């Protein structure tokens, strides 16, 4: 879909918190996909570095993503991530390249 917003969020778990990170990110999928404007919300783990995960998200626009950040399921996971991440998560916002 053209003119959508793609987000790549990166996470590095503290030692021993790898499974909890997977569980927390997986728990975000269903409520996020239920949001208006969410087109994709998929976690991935690096098979060579199980403490590294990314979330690939696609949103109809910036407003939909901004709304996502205000919802209870996002606020809850943000608090949990503060406890289990080795470093702050990264967030890259990408848009389509017009050809």
C-alpha positions in Angstrom: 0.0 0.0 0.0 1.6 3.3 -1.0 2.2 6.2 1.4 2.1 4.0 4.5 4.4 4.3 7.4 6.7 1.4 8.2 8.3 1.2 11.6 11.2 -1.0 12.6 11.6 -1.2 16.3 14.8 -2.9 17.7 15.2 -4.5 21.1 18.0 -6.1 23.0 17.1 -8.1 26.1 19.1 -8.2 29.3 20.7 -11.6 29.9 18.0 -14.1 31.1 15.2 -11.9 29.8 15.1 -13.2 26.2 11.9 -15.3 26.6 10.1 -12.6 28.5 10.9 -10.2 25.7 9.5 -12.6 23.1 6.4 -13.1 25.2 5.8 -9.4 25.7 6.2 -8.6 22.1 4.0 -11.5 21.0 1.3 -10.2 23.4 1.3 -6.9 21.6 0.4 -8.4 18.2 -3.4 -9.0 18.6 -4.3 -5.7 20.3 -2.2 -3.7 17.9 -3.6 -5.4 14.8 -7.1 -4.6 16.2 -6.3 -0.9 16.1 -7.6 1.2 13.3 -4.7 2.0 11.0 -2.5 -0.9 11.9 -1.7 -3.0 8.8 1.1 -5.2 10.1 2.6 -5.9 13.5 5.1 -8.8 13.4 8.0 -9.6 15.8 11.2 -11.3 14.6 14.1 -12.8 16.6 17.7 -13.0 15.3 18.5 -16.8 15.3 22.1 -16.1 15.9 21.5 -13.6 18.8 18.4 -14.6 20.6 18.6 -11.5 22.8 18.0 -9.3 19.7 14.5 -8.8 18.3 12.8 -6.5 16.0 9.2 -5.6 15.4 8.1 -4.7 11.9 5.0 -2.5 11.9 3.0 -0.9 9.1 0.6 1.9 9.7 -1.8 3.8 7.5 -0.2 7.1 8.6 1.6 8.9 11.4 -1.6 9.7 13.2 -2.4 6.0 13.6 1.0 5.3 15.0 0.8 8.3 17.4 -2.6 6.9 18.6 -1.0 3.5 19.2 1.5 5.1 21.6 -1.4 6.4 23.8 -3.2 3.1 24.3 -3.0 1.0 27.5 -1.4 -2.1 25.9 1.5 0.1 24.6 1.9 1.9 27.8 2.1 -1.4 29.7 4.7 -2.9 27.5 6.7 0.3 27.5 7.0 0.0 31.3 8.0 -3.7 31.1 10.6 -3.0 28.5 12.3 -0.6 30.8 12.9 -3.5 33.2 14.0 -6.2 30.7 16.0 -4.3 28.0 19.7 -4.0 28.1 19.5 -0.7 26.3 16.7 1.6 25.1 14.8 0.3 22.1 15.3 1.9 18.8 12.6 3.1 16.5 13.0 3.8 12.7 10.2 5.3 10.7 10.3 4.6 7.0 8.1 5.7 4.1 7.8 4.4 0.6 10.2 5.6 -2.1 8.4 7.0 -5.0 9.6 5.3 -8.2 
